[in-house]
């Protein structure tokens, strides 16, 4: 049974979410502030986190940042803020999705299903890809540079693998949304740009003499590998 950590200081909302998730077949862990959330995360190793932005003490952004230091676990932000800047901030910091309050319980379940499905939809085969010092193990879904593991959130890992399996080919945002995010994704294609930005940061130690993720303005993105 997959475990969902709910981090929400409003106990009524937390209880409602818990009931919906339990009815959908998930085990639920509840935390009511950021510090408690980190402790629960380390103790229970959940499969997904529903994380409220406005928390007492350590807020949602800080909690997300701490989670990302130790795990690529999917995180969905819960926010009453409708401003697109806040949504982009969450995606840019490594959130996998966001839900704006007030929300419908069925929508939350659908988003949870979708994010878990995307995070599991990473290619799995009996080989690995090596591009100079960059190695992508397709059995363990592990990325390393010079033997040091590179931590990526699930959808970024899926995107990197998709591109790396098709080196020196250019894909539009629409191509990548359809192939990596899936047909059920209803967000902005700006998510592709944010994911590419995070991947580039994660691969900062991969020498440019070996390869890079290149932007072809007006066309899309390419996993570019340079032959020696």
C-alpha positions, 0 to 999 in steps of 0.5 A: 500500500502506497503511503501519502504524507499530508502536511496541512495545519488546518486539521479539518482539511487534513481530515478530509484529505485523509478520508478521501485518500484512505478510501482510494486505498492509500495509507495516510500519515499526517503532519501539521507543521514543517518541522513535524513533516520532516521528521515524519518524512524521514521516519515513514519514507512516503511515496508522495507528499501533499504539502501546504504552502502556508504552514506555521514555523517552517513554511512549505517552501522551506519544507520542500527544499529540505525534502529535496536535499534527501529525496526525489519523492513526488510532492504536490503543493497545496496553496490558497494562492492563485497567483501564477508566480507562486505556482511557478515557484513551486515547480521551479523548486522541485514540486511535481504539481500544485492544487489550489484551494478550495479543491474537490476531493476527487480532483486531489485523488486524480492528481495523486494518481497522475503524479504517482503514475508519472513518477513510476513511468520511468524506462526500465531495461537491462542496460545503461547509457554512458556519455563521457562521465555521465552514466544513466543506469536504466535498471536502477534509474540512477544517474551519476557523474564521475561515480557521484549520484545525481539526485533528480525528481521523478519527472526530471529523471523521466525527461532526462532518460527520454532525451538521453535515449534519443541523443542529438534529436530535437523535441518540441515542448509539445512532444515532451509533454505528450511523451513524458508528462502524458496525455492526462497532463493539463498544466502549462508547457512552461513545466518543460522549461522548468524541468530542463532548468533543474536538469541542467543544474543537476548536470552542472559537473558534466563537462560541456566538451562531452555534451549538454542539453541544448536549446534550439530557439523556436524548435525545442530541446536536444540532448546533444552528445559530442563525439571525441 
